[in-house]
Amino acid sequence: MKRYTKVIRMTGYYFTKEFEKKKHHKNKVREVKEETVAKAFLEGNTEILIYFQESEREIIITPLSDPKDIKKYLGNKFLL
């Protein structure tokens, strides 16, 4: 299952994904477009970690989550 992270802060939000490297290299965390995350989420094999930067609170949203929570934390693009 793929995992993306939505970081929410005072000035806005952005999505990231951690790419695993082989051998001795560190994993890379890269920013990704919201459209890419929405497409993967609608395919059904993705979970999104919602991270609130100020309070350091975390919530995990999957395609099986309550549609109200999906709309609240991710928006209409992520609803089927």
Buried (B, 14 or more C-beta within 10 A) or exposed (E): EEEBBBBBEEEEBBBBBEEEEEEEEEEEEEEBEBEEBBEBBEEEEBBBBBBBEEEEEEBEBBBEBEEEEBEEBBEEBBEE
